[in-house]
């Protein structure tokens, strides 16, 4: 059976790898956008995760002429009024590294006690077709911010995000566990239902 093509609207190879591992059992050829359309510069200027995800999915689907999946996700820290939020990837500046962002977050929480460091990772996924149809779904994972990085796996804020149930940060968790409980995993499970079900055929014309 010929596989349908699904383009992932991200330049982040870690993210693409994580998405592919979760969608592996679907009848889709999952490809990063740069392999199909080269570099497509999309300004993430939305005020919400949903706005950014929809914009990336729609523009990528049109450019690639096939279904596209995009996500926008980030860390929301309660005591910081849900910052860094949509600015998670550039919290410490436009060219910030993961370490830069982590250090800024730790500095912002320097005087905050353990009991007040609640946070959540939130992910919104958008799936779009070239005709401009789009559907979204969301996943959330709750936790708290540690006082220093822990673990060598993962990326972004993973070394600082502690999942209370496991007593480990995302960067300490086994990949199989993270791919079941993470915000992106939860959103992707909903996306799988969309891609595998009648909604993909009827709503997205797939």
Residue frames as qw, qx, qy, qz and C-alpha x, y, z in Angstrom:
[[0.000, 0.888, 0.460, 0.000, 0.00, 0.00, 0.00],
 [0.399, 0.488, -0.033, 0.776, 1.37, 3.38, -0.98],
 [0.369, -0.522, -0.483, 0.599, 1.94, 5.65, 1.96],
 [0.080, 0.939, 0.246, 0.225, 0.55, 9.16, 2.13],
 [0.512, 0.278, -0.252, 0.773, 3.11, 11.89, 2.65],
 [0.398, -0.874, -0.279, 0.012, 3.07, 13.92, 5.85],
 [0.476, 0.502, -0.221, 0.688, 5.51, 16.80, 6.15],
 [0.535, -0.642, -0.387, 0.390, 6.62, 17.98, 9.58],
 [0.199, 0.870, 0.049, 0.449, 6.89, 21.78, 9.70],
 [0.574, -0.798, 0.152, 0.103, 9.96, 21.99, 11.90],
 [0.494, 0.704, -0.468, 0.203, 13.69, 22.52, 11.52],
 [0.423, -0.576, 0.611, -0.340, 14.29, 20.90, 14.92],
 [0.562, 0.246, -0.771, -0.170, 15.63, 17.41, 14.17],
 [0.008, -0.045, 0.869, -0.493, 15.08, 16.27, 17.76],
 [0.513, 0.239, 0.354, -0.745, 11.43, 17.22, 17.49],
 [0.658, 0.347, -0.440, -0.502, 11.05, 15.54, 14.09],
 [0.338, 0.209, -0.912, 0.100, 12.60, 12.34, 15.45],
 [0.209, 0.082, 0.748, -0.624, 10.23, 12.37, 18.43],
 [0.615, 0.318, 0.074, -0.718, 7.19, 12.91, 16.19],
 [0.585, 0.337, -0.659, -0.331, 8.22, 10.16, 13.75],
 [0.136, 0.135, -0.943, 0.273, 8.68, 7.67, 16.59],
 [0.367, 0.214, 0.622, -0.658, 5.12, 8.26, 17.79],
 [0.652, 0.467, -0.001, -0.597, 3.52, 8.18, 14.32],
 [0.052, -0.425, 0.853, 0.299, 5.59, 5.20, 13.12],
 [0.313, 0.175, 0.933, -0.030, 2.67, 2.78, 12.91],
 [0.466, 0.659, 0.272, -0.524, 0.55, 5.01, 10.68],
 [0.698, 0.370, 0.491, 0.367, 0.40, 4.65, 6.91],
 [0.172, 0.984, -0.005, -0.048, 2.32, 7.87, 6.31],
 [0.725, 0.240, -0.090, 0.639, 5.73, 8.69, 4.97],
 [0.330, -0.915, -0.153, 0.175, 6.80, 11.21, 7.59],
 [0.659, 0.326, 0.035, 0.677, 9.37, 13.71, 6.33],
 [0.273, -0.610, -0.179, 0.722, 10.90, 16.90, 7.72],
 [0.380, 0.865, 0.219, -0.244, 9.94, 19.96, 5.70],
 [0.041, -0.783, 0.458, 0.418, 13.49, 20.77, 4.56],
 [0.423, -0.109, 0.846, 0.305, 13.70, 17.45, 2.72],
 [0.393, 0.588, 0.701, 0.090, 10.65, 18.36, 0.67],
 [0.219, 0.918, 0.275, 0.183, 10.63, 22.12, 0.22],
 [0.489, 0.374, -0.241, 0.751, 13.99, 23.29, 1.55],
 [0.230, -0.259, -0.497, 0.796, 14.08, 26.07, 4.09],
 [0.125, -0.682, -0.497, -0.521, 10.77, 27.87, 4.52],
 [0.183, 0.042, -0.445, 0.876, 11.10, 30.85, 6.84],
 [0.358, -0.647, -0.566, -0.365, 7.90, 31.25, 8.84],
 [0.012, 0.379, -0.405, 0.832, 7.69, 33.98, 11.44],
 [0.407, -0.445, -0.787, 0.125, 6.06, 32.70, 14.61],
 [0.012, 0.227, -0.138, 0.964, 4.31, 35.95, 15.46],
 [0.523, -0.513, -0.555, -0.394, 1.14, 34.55, 16.97],
 [0.277, -0.553, 0.409, -0.671, 0.12, 35.35, 20.53],
 [0.823, -0.223, 0.387, -0.351, -0.92, 31.75, 21.24],
 [0.397, -0.258, 0.853, 0.220, 0.44, 28.28, 20.55],
 [0.580, 0.488, 0.648, -0.070, -2.61, 27.57, 18.39],
 [0.366, 0.887, -0.019, -0.279, -2.04, 30.59, 16.15],
 [0.061, -0.693, 0.666, 0.270, 1.59, 29.66, 15.53],
 [0.481, -0.044, 0.872, 0.083, 0.87, 25.97, 14.90],
 [0.572, 0.638, 0.492, -0.150, -1.91, 26.72, 12.42],
 [0.260, 0.886, -0.233, -0.305, 0.20, 29.24, 10.52],
 [0.183, -0.535, 0.792, 0.230, 3.14, 26.84, 10.19],
 [0.530, 0.164, 0.832, 0.002, 0.95, 23.92, 9.13],
 [0.522, 0.749, 0.336, -0.229, -1.01, 25.89, 6.54],
 [0.216, 0.855, -0.375, -0.287, 2.02, 27.51, 4.89],
 [0.269, -0.408, 0.856, 0.167, 3.97, 24.25, 4.85],
 [0.592, 0.327, 0.731, -0.090, 1.06, 22.23, 3.43],
 [0.493, 0.827, 0.104, -0.251, 0.64, 24.73, 0.62],
 [0.081, 0.783, -0.571, -0.233, 4.36, 24.81, -0.20],
 [0.272, -0.281, 0.917, 0.072, 4.75, 21.01, -0.06],
 [0.605, 0.102, -0.413, -0.673, 1.39, 20.29, -1.72],
 [0.598, -0.146, -0.788, -0.003, 0.56, 17.60, 0.80],
 [0.617, -0.725, -0.288, -0.103, -0.60, 17.20, 4.38],
 [0.345, 0.483, -0.462, 0.659, 1.56, 19.03, 6.92],
 [0.653, -0.630, -0.410, 0.094, 1.80, 18.77, 10.68],
 [0.246, 0.552, -0.312, 0.733, 3.10, 21.57, 12.83],
 [0.572, -0.610, -0.509, 0.202, 3.32, 22.05, 16.54],
 [0.079, 0.661, -0.277, 0.693, 3.91, 24.96, 18.79],
 [0.768, -0.472, -0.423, 0.094, 4.77, 24.12, 22.32],
 [0.200, 0.601, -0.378, 0.675, 6.39, 25.61, 25.33],
 [0.449, -0.231, -0.706, 0.497, 6.77, 25.83, 29.04],
 [0.281, -0.705, -0.168, -0.629, 4.35, 27.73, 31.24],
 [0.415, -0.053, -0.667, 0.616, 5.50, 28.49, 34.79],
 [0.263, -0.757, -0.591, -0.088, 2.64, 29.48, 37.09],
 [0.422, -0.708, -0.199, 0.530, 4.56, 31.89, 39.32],
 [0.267, -0.256, 0.347, 0.862, 5.90, 33.68, 36.22],
 [0.490, 0.514, 0.177, -0.681, 2.39, 34.32, 34.87],
 [0.862, 0.329, 0.384, -0.023, 2.77, 31.39, 32.48],
 [0.335, 0.824, -0.443, -0.116, 6.00, 32.66, 30.98],
 [0.108, -0.383, 0.419, 0.816, 7.98, 31.86, 28.92],
 [0.607, 0.527, 0.425, -0.416, 4.96, 30.48, 26.99],
 [0.743, 0.644, 0.176, 0.051, 5.09, 31.14, 23.24],
 [0.211, 0.887, -0.395, 0.110, 8.54, 32.65, 23.74],
 [0.879, -0.402, 0.255, 0.037, 9.98, 29.46, 25.21],
 [0.866, 0.250, 0.140, 0.409, 12.46, 28.84, 22.39],
 [0.402, 0.550, -0.041, 0.731, 13.72, 32.42, 22.48],
 [0.521, -0.785, -0.327, 0.072, 13.25, 33.22, 26.16],
 [0.557, -0.602, 0.099, 0.563, 16.84, 34.44, 26.52],
 [0.060, 0.648, -0.351, -0.673, 16.99, 36.04, 23.04],
 [0.754, 0.498, -0.125, -0.409, 16.43, 35.25, 19.37],
 [0.621, 0.480, -0.619, 0.038, 19.67, 33.24, 19.10],
 [0.509, -0.535, 0.543, -0.400, 19.43, 31.69, 22.55],
 [0.418, 0.188, -0.888, -0.039, 20.64, 28.15, 23.13],
 [0.704, -0.447, -0.527, -0.164, 18.84, 25.64, 25.34],
 [0.600, -0.218, -0.448, 0.626, 21.41, 26.33, 28.04],
 [0.050, 0.202, -0.041, 0.977, 20.82, 30.10, 27.76],
 [0.527, -0.418, -0.342, -0.657, 17.08, 29.62, 28.21],
 [0.751, -0.361, -0.541, 0.118, 17.52, 27.22, 31.11],
 [0.464, -0.077, -0.366, 0.803, 19.87, 29.57, 32.92],
 [0.166, -0.291, -0.061, -0.940, 17.50, 32.50, 32.51],
 [0.669, -0.433, -0.443, -0.410, 14.64, 30.43, 33.88],
 [0.707, -0.281, -0.509, 0.404, 16.66, 29.30, 36.87],
 [0.244, 0.086, -0.211, 0.943, 17.63, 32.91, 37.55],
 [0.373, -0.373, -0.234, -0.816, 14.01, 34.03, 37.36],
 [0.792, -0.423, -0.358, -0.256, 13.07, 31.35, 39.90],
 [0.446, 0.353, -0.616, 0.545, 16.12, 31.77, 42.13],
 [0.149, -0.203, 0.553, -0.794, 14.09, 32.91, 45.15],
 [0.741, -0.109, -0.185, -0.636, 11.07, 30.69, 44.55],
 [0.443, -0.334, 0.787, -0.271, 10.72, 27.75, 46.96],
 [0.044, -0.053, 0.965, 0.254, 10.12, 24.17, 45.84],
 [0.215, 0.464, 0.815, -0.272, 6.42, 24.27, 46.63],
 [0.302, 0.777, 0.204, -0.513, 5.80, 27.21, 44.31],
 [0.068, -0.487, 0.640, 0.591, 7.66, 26.03, 41.19],
 [0.630, 0.373, 0.671, -0.117, 4.68, 24.42, 39.43],
 [0.159, 0.488, -0.471, -0.718, 4.86, 24.40, 35.65],
 [0.768, 0.315, 0.542, -0.126, 3.37, 22.69, 32.67],
 [0.155, -0.204, 0.671, 0.696, 4.46, 21.87, 29.17],
 [0.564, 0.546, 0.429, -0.447, 1.73, 22.60, 26.62],
 [0.211, -0.154, 0.724, 0.638, 1.64, 21.57, 22.99],
 [0.603, 0.549, 0.273, -0.510, -0.80, 22.45, 20.22],
 [0.375, -0.079, 0.773, 0.506, -0.61, 20.45, 17.00],
 [0.530, 0.572, 0.060, -0.623, -2.15, 21.59, 13.75],
 [0.490, 0.071, 0.783, 0.377, -2.71, 19.38, 10.70],
 [0.358, 0.660, 0.020, -0.661, -3.42, 21.16, 7.43],
 [0.697, 0.316, 0.568, 0.303, -3.95, 20.31, 3.79],
 [0.347, -0.001, 0.324, 0.880, -2.92, 22.36, 0.72],
 [0.061, -0.616, -0.568, -0.542, -6.47, 23.64, 0.28],
 [0.067, -0.454, 0.235, -0.857, -6.32, 25.52, 3.57],
 [0.767, -0.482, -0.275, -0.322, -8.27, 23.18, 5.83],
 [0.258, 0.416, -0.683, 0.542, -6.80, 22.82, 9.32],
 [0.756, -0.540, -0.297, -0.218, -7.59, 21.03, 12.56],
 [0.110, 0.605, -0.592, 0.521, -5.86, 21.34, 15.94],
 [0.820, -0.428, -0.378, -0.035, -5.43, 19.30, 19.12],
 [0.091, -0.784, 0.403, -0.463, -3.70, 19.92, 22.44],
 [0.829, -0.190, -0.483, 0.208, -1.66, 18.06, 25.03],
 [0.222, -0.815, 0.289, -0.450, -0.57, 19.14, 28.53],
 [0.788, -0.096, -0.522, 0.312, 1.93, 17.64, 30.99],
 [0.368, -0.879, 0.053, -0.298, 2.14, 19.02, 34.53],
 [0.808, -0.027, -0.339, 0.481, 5.27, 19.14, 36.68],
 [0.310, -0.938, -0.009, 0.156, 7.59, 21.54, 38.45],
 [0.490, 0.766, -0.315, 0.273, 10.92, 23.22, 37.85],
 [0.850, -0.272, -0.223, 0.391, 14.02, 21.82, 39.56],
 [0.288, -0.913, 0.102, 0.272, 16.80, 23.93, 41.06],
 [0.112, -0.621, 0.642, 0.435, 19.42, 22.65, 38.63],
 [0.685, 0.360, -0.459, -0.437, 19.53, 20.63, 35.39],
 [0.590, -0.251, 0.752, -0.152, 19.19, 16.85, 35.72],
 [0.791, 0.298, 0.535, -0.004, 19.69, 14.25, 33.00],
 [0.222, -0.415, 0.556, 0.685, 21.29, 14.04, 29.58],
 [0.271, 0.379, 0.812, 0.352, 18.37, 13.06, 27.36],
 [0.116, 0.843, 0.511, -0.119, 15.86, 15.35, 25.71],
 [0.360, 0.302, 0.162, 0.868, 16.24, 18.97, 24.72],
 [0.211, -0.688, -0.221, -0.658, 14.97, 22.43, 25.58],
 [0.373, -0.575, 0.369, -0.627, 13.76, 22.68, 29.17],
 [0.870, -0.104, -0.458, -0.147, 13.69, 18.89, 29.65],
 [0.561, 0.113, -0.625, 0.532, 16.55, 18.85, 32.24],
 [0.066, -0.161, 0.406, -0.897, 14.59, 21.26, 34.47],
 [0.644, -0.162, -0.163, -0.730, 11.08, 19.80, 34.17],
 [0.077, -0.153, 0.934, -0.313, 10.36, 17.30, 36.92],
 [0.632, -0.220, -0.515, -0.535, 7.47, 14.85, 36.52],
 [0.451, -0.464, 0.515, -0.563, 6.29, 14.22, 40.08],
 [0.947, -0.017, 0.035, -0.319, 4.84, 10.78, 39.33],
 [0.908, 0.265, -0.225, 0.235, 8.24, 9.44, 38.28],
 [0.571, -0.758, 0.110, 0.297, 10.51, 11.65, 40.38],
 [0.617, -0.058, 0.419, 0.663, 12.55, 12.33, 37.26],
 [0.189, 0.625, -0.132, -0.746, 13.00, 15.17, 34.82],
 [0.792, 0.556, 0.053, -0.247, 12.12, 14.73, 31.17],
 [0.389, 0.724, -0.569, 0.008, 15.86, 14.48, 30.51],
 [0.249, -0.381, 0.856, -0.246, 16.14, 11.56, 32.97],
 [0.785, 0.175, 0.413, -0.427, 13.14, 9.60, 31.74],
 [0.465, -0.002, 0.800, 0.380, 13.48, 6.69, 29.34],
 [0.154, 0.126, -0.450, -0.871, 12.43, 7.67, 25.82],
 [0.253, -0.308, -0.868, -0.295, 9.59, 5.15, 25.82],
 [0.198, -0.590, -0.646, 0.442, 8.06, 6.66, 28.95],
 [0.024, -0.428, 0.011, 0.903, 8.49, 10.24, 27.79],
 [0.172, 0.025, -0.637, -0.751, 6.85, 9.37, 24.47],
 [0.261, -0.473, -0.835, -0.102, 3.76, 8.28, 26.40],
 [0.297, -0.702, -0.524, 0.380, 3.37, 11.07, 28.94],
 [0.276, -0.195, 0.080, 0.938, 4.82, 14.22, 27.37],
 [0.322, 0.601, 0.227, -0.695, 2.67, 17.13, 26.22],
 [0.319, 0.465, -0.562, -0.605, 3.72, 16.47, 22.62],
 [0.042, 0.006, -0.995, -0.088, 3.00, 12.75, 22.97],
 [0.245, 0.460, 0.718, -0.461, -0.50, 13.46, 24.27],
 [0.381, 0.627, -0.049, -0.678, -1.21, 15.89, 21.44],
 [0.219, 0.383, -0.779, -0.445, 0.25, 13.45, 18.91],
 [0.168, 0.173, 0.963, -0.120, -1.99, 10.64, 20.15],
 [0.384, 0.635, 0.424, -0.519, -4.94, 12.87, 19.33],
 [0.286, 0.635, -0.422, -0.580, -3.32, 13.74, 15.99],
 [0.070, -0.157, 0.962, 0.211, -2.93, 10.01, 15.24],
 [0.339, 0.445, 0.779, -0.282, -6.67, 9.55, 15.66],
 [0.367, 0.738, 0.032, -0.565, -7.26, 12.38, 13.22],
 [0.176, 0.564, -0.674, -0.443, -4.77, 11.03, 10.66],
 [0.079, -0.058, 0.992, 0.075, -6.00, 7.45, 10.96],
 [0.289, 0.438, 0.760, -0.384, -9.73, 8.12, 11.06],
 [0.332, 0.668, 0.612, 0.262, -12.52, 9.34, 8.88],
 [0.083, -0.920, -0.117, 0.365, -11.83, 12.93, 9.92],
 [0.342, -0.460, 0.510, 0.641, -8.62, 12.89, 7.86],
 [0.298, 0.269, 0.778, 0.484, -10.56, 11.71, 4.81],
 [0.058, 0.789, 0.600, 0.118, -13.56, 13.97, 5.21],
 [0.201, -0.925, -0.113, 0.303, -12.15, 17.08, 6.79],
 [0.272, -0.675, 0.451, 0.517, -8.68, 17.13, 5.22],
 [0.721, 0.596, -0.144, -0.323, -9.54, 15.39, 1.99],
 [0.141, -0.573, 0.803, 0.090, -6.83, 12.76, 2.59]]
